[in-house]
Amino acid sequence: MNDSLSVVDVLLVEDDPGDALMTQEAFEHHKIRNQLHVVRDGVEALEFLRREGGHADAPRPGLILLDLNLPKMDGREVLAEVKADASLRTIPVVVLTTSEAEEDILRSYNLHANAYVTKPVDFDRFIEVVRQIDDFFVTVVKLPRT
């Protein structure tokens, strides 16, 4: 069981400032103690994960929340890179996106996403979904130590 006192770093890969803000507010609203780090595109996400460039001191996240529609490198490409990298593939990736397209859902799971969640439009529901994702992947699920 995860130590209830430990803080998990969560990487949010999200280019929409409104959605990023709502996710941050969800963490604050539910007093989620985990540390949320936000990057705005797929290239920056990989730099963060590989501790390159301005992210040399970045922590290894225990969870990645990944939007699919991103500038520079889209979320599908980021997911493929993460799951192909032996040093990153054990980090759970939750696709958190507006797309309800069956092809996006199927492709995400084929690329080994751990979950696919469609972003609710309603603010209160969005906050609840983020809380549930955090609770499940950080509190309930047993993850490998890294």
Biotite code that builds the C-alpha atoms (Angstrom):
import biotite.structure as struc

atoms = struc.array([
    struc.Atom([0.000, 0.000, 0.000], chain_id="A", res_id=1, res_name="MET", atom_name="CA", element="C"),
    struc.Atom([1.243, 3.510, -0.774], chain_id="A", res_id=2, res_name="ASN", atom_name="CA", element="C"),
    struc.Atom([2.411, 5.558, 2.176], chain_id="A", res_id=3, res_name="ASP", atom_name="CA", element="C"),
    struc.Atom([-0.456, 7.955, 2.830], chain_id="A", res_id=4, res_name="SER", atom_name="CA", element="C"),
    struc.Atom([2.028, 10.668, 3.782], chain_id="A", res_id=5, res_name="LEU", atom_name="CA", element="C"),
    struc.Atom([4.003, 10.510, 0.554], chain_id="A", res_id=6, res_name="SER", atom_name="CA", element="C"),
    struc.Atom([3.478, 13.155, -2.090], chain_id="A", res_id=7, res_name="VAL", atom_name="CA", element="C"),
    struc.Atom([3.326, 12.047, -5.709], chain_id="A", res_id=8, res_name="VAL", atom_name="CA", element="C"),
    struc.Atom([4.426, 14.276, -8.574], chain_id="A", res_id=9, res_name="ASP", atom_name="CA", element="C"),
    struc.Atom([1.770, 14.440, -11.293], chain_id="A", res_id=10, res_name="VAL", atom_name="CA", element="C"),
    struc.Atom([2.653, 15.714, -14.767], chain_id="A", res_id=11, res_name="LEU", atom_name="CA", element="C"),
    struc.Atom([-0.186, 17.432, -16.616], chain_id="A", res_id=12, res_name="LEU", atom_name="CA", element="C"),
    struc.Atom([0.434, 17.788, -20.347], chain_id="A", res_id=13, res_name="VAL", atom_name="CA", element="C"),
    struc.Atom([-2.170, 20.347, -21.404], chain_id="A", res_id=14, res_name="GLU", atom_name="CA", element="C"),
    struc.Atom([-2.001, 23.262, -23.864], chain_id="A", res_id=15, res_name="ASP", atom_name="CA", element="C"),
    struc.Atom([-5.369, 24.805, -22.941], chain_id="A", res_id=16, res_name="ASP", atom_name="CA", element="C"),
    struc.Atom([-4.750, 27.297, -20.100], chain_id="A", res_id=17, res_name="PRO", atom_name="CA", element="C"),
    struc.Atom([-8.384, 26.994, -18.960], chain_id="A", res_id=18, res_name="GLY", atom_name="CA", element="C"),
    struc.Atom([-8.190, 23.209, -18.619], chain_id="A", res_id=19, res_name="ASP", atom_name="CA", element="C"),
    struc.Atom([-4.810, 23.462, -16.884], chain_id="A", res_id=20, res_name="ALA", atom_name="CA", element="C"),
    struc.Atom([-6.273, 25.976, -14.432], chain_id="A", res_id=21, res_name="LEU", atom_name="CA", element="C"),
    struc.Atom([-9.320, 23.775, -13.771], chain_id="A", res_id=22, res_name="MET", atom_name="CA", element="C"),
    struc.Atom([-7.019, 20.828, -13.038], chain_id="A", res_id=23, res_name="THR", atom_name="CA", element="C"),
    struc.Atom([-4.952, 22.961, -10.652], chain_id="A", res_id=24, res_name="GLN", atom_name="CA", element="C"),
    struc.Atom([-8.154, 24.127, -8.977], chain_id="A", res_id=25, res_name="GLU", atom_name="CA", element="C"),
    struc.Atom([-9.321, 20.523, -8.668], chain_id="A", res_id=26, res_name="ALA", atom_name="CA", element="C"),
    struc.Atom([-6.100, 19.681, -6.819], chain_id="A", res_id=27, res_name="PHE", atom_name="CA", element="C"),
    struc.Atom([-6.569, 22.686, -4.523], chain_id="A", res_id=28, res_name="GLU", atom_name="CA", element="C"),
    struc.Atom([-10.327, 22.180, -4.051], chain_id="A", res_id=29, res_name="HIS", atom_name="CA", element="C"),
    struc.Atom([-9.917, 18.585, -2.897], chain_id="A", res_id=30, res_name="HIS", atom_name="CA", element="C"),
    struc.Atom([-6.760, 19.418, -0.970], chain_id="A", res_id=31, res_name="LYS", atom_name="CA", element="C"),
    struc.Atom([-4.877, 16.906, -3.080], chain_id="A", res_id=32, res_name="ILE", atom_name="CA", element="C"),
    struc.Atom([-1.400, 16.988, -1.608], chain_id="A", res_id=33, res_name="ARG", atom_name="CA", element="C"),
    struc.Atom([0.277, 15.683, -4.729], chain_id="A", res_id=34, res_name="ASN", atom_name="CA", element="C"),
    struc.Atom([2.428, 18.128, -6.651], chain_id="A", res_id=35, res_name="GLN", atom_name="CA", element="C"),
    struc.Atom([1.037, 19.105, -10.063], chain_id="A", res_id=36, res_name="LEU", atom_name="CA", element="C"),
    struc.Atom([3.542, 20.078, -12.776], chain_id="A", res_id=37, res_name="HIS", atom_name="CA", element="C"),
    struc.Atom([2.168, 21.550, -16.012], chain_id="A", res_id=38, res_name="VAL", atom_name="CA", element="C"),
    struc.Atom([3.785, 21.521, -19.448], chain_id="A", res_id=39, res_name="VAL", atom_name="CA", element="C"),
    struc.Atom([2.086, 22.975, -22.530], chain_id="A", res_id=40, res_name="ARG", atom_name="CA", element="C"),
    struc.Atom([3.143, 20.716, -25.421], chain_id="A", res_id=41, res_name="ASP", atom_name="CA", element="C"),
    struc.Atom([4.425, 17.265, -26.297], chain_id="A", res_id=42, res_name="GLY", atom_name="CA", element="C"),
    struc.Atom([8.037, 18.320, -26.815], chain_id="A", res_id=43, res_name="VAL", atom_name="CA", element="C"),
    struc.Atom([8.154, 19.940, -23.378], chain_id="A", res_id=44, res_name="GLU", atom_name="CA", element="C"),
    struc.Atom([6.544, 16.838, -21.867], chain_id="A", res_id=45, res_name="ALA", atom_name="CA", element="C"),
    struc.Atom([9.357, 14.629, -23.139], chain_id="A", res_id=46, res_name="LEU", atom_name="CA", element="C"),
    struc.Atom([11.976, 17.160, -21.986], chain_id="A", res_id=47, res_name="GLU", atom_name="CA", element="C"),
    struc.Atom([10.398, 17.085, -18.517], chain_id="A", res_id=48, res_name="PHE", atom_name="CA", element="C"),
    struc.Atom([10.278, 13.282, -18.436], chain_id="A", res_id=49, res_name="LEU", atom_name="CA", element="C"),
    struc.Atom([13.849, 12.929, -19.728], chain_id="A", res_id=50, res_name="ARG", atom_name="CA", element="C"),
    struc.Atom([15.093, 15.816, -17.550], chain_id="A", res_id=51, res_name="ARG", atom_name="CA", element="C"),
    struc.Atom([16.422, 17.761, -20.518], chain_id="A", res_id=52, res_name="GLU", atom_name="CA", element="C"),
    struc.Atom([16.824, 21.474, -21.168], chain_id="A", res_id=53, res_name="GLY", atom_name="CA", element="C"),
    struc.Atom([15.128, 23.640, -18.561], chain_id="A", res_id=54, res_name="GLY", atom_name="CA", element="C"),
    struc.Atom([13.775, 20.519, -16.844], chain_id="A", res_id=55, res_name="HIS", atom_name="CA", element="C"),
    struc.Atom([17.107, 19.067, -15.690], chain_id="A", res_id=56, res_name="ALA", atom_name="CA", element="C"),
    struc.Atom([15.877, 19.053, -12.074], chain_id="A", res_id=57, res_name="ASP", atom_name="CA", element="C"),
    struc.Atom([12.377, 17.778, -12.828], chain_id="A", res_id=58, res_name="ALA", atom_name="CA", element="C"),
    struc.Atom([11.081, 15.039, -10.546], chain_id="A", res_id=59, res_name="PRO", atom_name="CA", element="C"),
    struc.Atom([9.997, 11.708, -11.992], chain_id="A", res_id=60, res_name="ARG", atom_name="CA", element="C"),
    struc.Atom([6.197, 11.825, -12.019], chain_id="A", res_id=61, res_name="PRO", atom_name="CA", element="C"),
    struc.Atom([4.159, 9.022, -10.530], chain_id="A", res_id=62, res_name="GLY", atom_name="CA", element="C"),
    struc.Atom([1.306, 9.808, -12.916], chain_id="A", res_id=63, res_name="LEU", atom_name="CA", element="C"),
    struc.Atom([0.920, 11.553, -16.280], chain_id="A", res_id=64, res_name="ILE", atom_name="CA", element="C"),
    struc.Atom([-2.335, 13.260, -17.303], chain_id="A", res_id=65, res_name="LEU", atom_name="CA", element="C"),
    struc.Atom([-2.077, 13.622, -21.077], chain_id="A", res_id=66, res_name="LEU", atom_name="CA", element="C"),
    struc.Atom([-4.183, 15.625, -23.515], chain_id="A", res_id=67, res_name="ASP", atom_name="CA", element="C"),
    struc.Atom([-4.197, 14.265, -27.073], chain_id="A", res_id=68, res_name="LEU", atom_name="CA", element="C"),
    struc.Atom([-4.425, 17.480, -29.073], chain_id="A", res_id=69, res_name="ASN", atom_name="CA", element="C"),
    struc.Atom([-1.162, 19.271, -28.378], chain_id="A", res_id=70, res_name="LEU", atom_name="CA", element="C"),
    struc.Atom([1.102, 21.616, -30.347], chain_id="A", res_id=71, res_name="PRO", atom_name="CA", element="C"),
    struc.Atom([4.592, 20.600, -31.572], chain_id="A", res_id=72, res_name="LYS", atom_name="CA", element="C"),
    struc.Atom([4.053, 16.882, -30.819], chain_id="A", res_id=73, res_name="MET", atom_name="CA", element="C"),
    struc.Atom([0.598, 15.514, -30.193], chain_id="A", res_id=74, res_name="ASP", atom_name="CA", element="C"),
    struc.Atom([-0.401, 13.363, -27.240], chain_id="A", res_id=75, res_name="GLY", atom_name="CA", element="C"),
    struc.Atom([-0.470, 10.143, -29.266], chain_id="A", res_id=76, res_name="ARG", atom_name="CA", element="C"),
    struc.Atom([3.177, 10.643, -30.182], chain_id="A", res_id=77, res_name="GLU", atom_name="CA", element="C"),
    struc.Atom([4.064, 11.460, -26.573], chain_id="A", res_id=78, res_name="VAL", atom_name="CA", element="C"),
    struc.Atom([2.258, 8.314, -25.398], chain_id="A", res_id=79, res_name="LEU", atom_name="CA", element="C"),
    struc.Atom([4.102, 6.178, -27.965], chain_id="A", res_id=80, res_name="ALA", atom_name="CA", element="C"),
    struc.Atom([7.469, 7.658, -26.897], chain_id="A", res_id=81, res_name="GLU", atom_name="CA", element="C"),
    struc.Atom([6.770, 7.158, -23.188], chain_id="A", res_id=82, res_name="VAL", atom_name="CA", element="C"),
    struc.Atom([5.639, 3.560, -23.573], chain_id="A", res_id=83, res_name="LYS", atom_name="CA", element="C"),
    struc.Atom([8.588, 2.739, -25.894], chain_id="A", res_id=84, res_name="ALA", atom_name="CA", element="C"),
    struc.Atom([11.113, 4.068, -23.360], chain_id="A", res_id=85, res_name="ASP", atom_name="CA", element="C"),
    struc.Atom([12.116, 1.393, -20.834], chain_id="A", res_id=86, res_name="ALA", atom_name="CA", element="C"),
    struc.Atom([12.880, 4.044, -18.207], chain_id="A", res_id=87, res_name="SER", atom_name="CA", element="C"),
    struc.Atom([9.450, 5.724, -18.544], chain_id="A", res_id=88, res_name="LEU", atom_name="CA", element="C"),
    struc.Atom([6.973, 3.004, -19.533], chain_id="A", res_id=89, res_name="ARG", atom_name="CA", element="C"),
    struc.Atom([6.016, 2.071, -15.974], chain_id="A", res_id=90, res_name="THR", atom_name="CA", element="C"),
    struc.Atom([4.625, 5.568, -15.300], chain_id="A", res_id=91, res_name="ILE", atom_name="CA", element="C"),
    struc.Atom([0.832, 5.356, -15.600], chain_id="A", res_id=92, res_name="PRO", atom_name="CA", element="C"),
    struc.Atom([-0.569, 7.563, -18.351], chain_id="A", res_id=93, res_name="VAL", atom_name="CA", element="C"),
    struc.Atom([-4.174, 8.706, -18.210], chain_id="A", res_id=94, res_name="VAL", atom_name="CA", element="C"),
    struc.Atom([-5.380, 10.273, -21.436], chain_id="A", res_id=95, res_name="VAL", atom_name="CA", element="C"),
    struc.Atom([-7.559, 13.209, -20.364], chain_id="A", res_id=96, res_name="LEU", atom_name="CA", element="C"),
    struc.Atom([-9.040, 14.772, -23.481], chain_id="A", res_id=97, res_name="THR", atom_name="CA", element="C"),
    struc.Atom([-12.146, 16.242, -25.083], chain_id="A", res_id=98, res_name="THR", atom_name="CA", element="C"),
    struc.Atom([-12.143, 13.630, -27.854], chain_id="A", res_id=99, res_name="SER", atom_name="CA", element="C"),
    struc.Atom([-14.837, 10.985, -27.723], chain_id="A", res_id=100, res_name="GLU", atom_name="CA", element="C"),
    struc.Atom([-13.780, 9.535, -31.093], chain_id="A", res_id=101, res_name="ALA", atom_name="CA", element="C"),
    struc.Atom([-13.623, 5.749, -31.047], chain_id="A", res_id=102, res_name="GLU", atom_name="CA", element="C"),
    struc.Atom([-10.414, 5.829, -33.112], chain_id="A", res_id=103, res_name="GLU", atom_name="CA", element="C"),
    struc.Atom([-8.700, 8.002, -30.457], chain_id="A", res_id=104, res_name="ASP", atom_name="CA", element="C"),
    struc.Atom([-9.828, 5.691, -27.670], chain_id="A", res_id=105, res_name="ILE", atom_name="CA", element="C"),
    struc.Atom([-8.674, 2.571, -29.534], chain_id="A", res_id=106, res_name="LEU", atom_name="CA", element="C"),
    struc.Atom([-5.375, 4.095, -30.603], chain_id="A", res_id=107, res_name="ARG", atom_name="CA", element="C"),
    struc.Atom([-4.638, 5.310, -27.072], chain_id="A", res_id=108, res_name="SER", atom_name="CA", element="C"),
    struc.Atom([-5.163, 1.840, -25.620], chain_id="A", res_id=109, res_name="TYR", atom_name="CA", element="C"),
    struc.Atom([-3.165, 0.281, -28.466], chain_id="A", res_id=110, res_name="ASN", atom_name="CA", element="C"),
    struc.Atom([-0.342, 2.633, -27.440], chain_id="A", res_id=111, res_name="LEU", atom_name="CA", element="C"),
    struc.Atom([-0.712, 1.286, -23.863], chain_id="A", res_id=112, res_name="HIS", atom_name="CA", element="C"),
    struc.Atom([-2.505, 4.157, -22.149], chain_id="A", res_id=113, res_name="ALA", atom_name="CA", element="C"),
    struc.Atom([-3.512, 3.080, -18.653], chain_id="A", res_id=114, res_name="ASN", atom_name="CA", element="C"),
    struc.Atom([-6.879, 4.839, -18.915], chain_id="A", res_id=115, res_name="ALA", atom_name="CA", element="C"),
    struc.Atom([-8.830, 7.081, -21.273], chain_id="A", res_id=116, res_name="TYR", atom_name="CA", element="C"),
    struc.Atom([-11.065, 9.750, -19.749], chain_id="A", res_id=117, res_name="VAL", atom_name="CA", element="C"),
    struc.Atom([-13.161, 12.281, -21.647], chain_id="A", res_id=118, res_name="THR", atom_name="CA", element="C"),
    struc.Atom([-13.020, 15.722, -20.029], chain_id="A", res_id=119, res_name="LYS", atom_name="CA", element="C"),
    struc.Atom([-16.413, 16.740, -18.689], chain_id="A", res_id=120, res_name="PRO", atom_name="CA", element="C"),
    struc.Atom([-17.544, 20.202, -19.794], chain_id="A", res_id=121, res_name="VAL", atom_name="CA", element="C"),
    struc.Atom([-19.183, 20.912, -16.430], chain_id="A", res_id=122, res_name="ASP", atom_name="CA", element="C"),
    struc.Atom([-16.691, 22.420, -13.954], chain_id="A", res_id=123, res_name="PHE", atom_name="CA", element="C"),
    struc.Atom([-17.916, 20.512, -10.873], chain_id="A", res_id=124, res_name="ASP", atom_name="CA", element="C"),
    struc.Atom([-17.894, 17.217, -12.771], chain_id="A", res_id=125, res_name="ARG", atom_name="CA", element="C"),
    struc.Atom([-14.405, 17.973, -14.140], chain_id="A", res_id=126, res_name="PHE", atom_name="CA", element="C"),
    struc.Atom([-13.114, 18.574, -10.617], chain_id="A", res_id=127, res_name="ILE", atom_name="CA", element="C"),
    struc.Atom([-14.662, 15.316, -9.434], chain_id="A", res_id=128, res_name="GLU", atom_name="CA", element="C"),
    struc.Atom([-13.138, 13.355, -12.336], chain_id="A", res_id=129, res_name="VAL", atom_name="CA", element="C"),
    struc.Atom([-9.657, 14.738, -11.597], chain_id="A", res_id=130, res_name="VAL", atom_name="CA", element="C"),
    struc.Atom([-10.077, 13.843, -7.917], chain_id="A", res_id=131, res_name="ARG", atom_name="CA", element="C"),
    struc.Atom([-11.145, 10.299, -8.828], chain_id="A", res_id=132, res_name="GLN", atom_name="CA", element="C"),
    struc.Atom([-8.191, 9.830, -11.196], chain_id="A", res_id=133, res_name="ILE", atom_name="CA", element="C"),
    struc.Atom([-5.775, 11.060, -8.556], chain_id="A", res_id=134, res_name="ASP", atom_name="CA", element="C"),
    struc.Atom([-7.382, 8.934, -5.851], chain_id="A", res_id=135, res_name="ASP", atom_name="CA", element="C"),
    struc.Atom([-7.367, 5.778, -7.956], chain_id="A", res_id=136, res_name="PHE", atom_name="CA", element="C"),
    struc.Atom([-3.861, 5.986, -9.416], chain_id="A", res_id=137, res_name="PHE", atom_name="CA", element="C"),
    struc.Atom([-2.147, 7.461, -6.372], chain_id="A", res_id=138, res_name="VAL", atom_name="CA", element="C"),
    struc.Atom([-4.012, 5.903, -3.456], chain_id="A", res_id=139, res_name="THR", atom_name="CA", element="C"),
    struc.Atom([-5.689, 2.693, -4.641], chain_id="A", res_id=140, res_name="VAL", atom_name="CA", element="C"),
    struc.Atom([-3.381, 1.244, -7.289], chain_id="A", res_id=141, res_name="VAL", atom_name="CA", element="C"),
    struc.Atom([-0.086, -0.393, -6.340], chain_id="A", res_id=142, res_name="LYS", atom_name="CA", element="C"),
    struc.Atom([2.644, 0.990, -8.618], chain_id="A", res_id=143, res_name="LEU", atom_name="CA", element="C"),
    struc.Atom([6.240, -0.168, -9.030], chain_id="A", res_id=144, res_name="PRO", atom_name="CA", element="C"),
    struc.Atom([8.857, 1.748, -7.087], chain_id="A", res_id=145, res_name="ARG", atom_name="CA", element="C"),
    struc.Atom([11.163, 3.780, -9.286], chain_id="A", res_id=146, res_name="THR", atom_name="CA", element="C"),
])
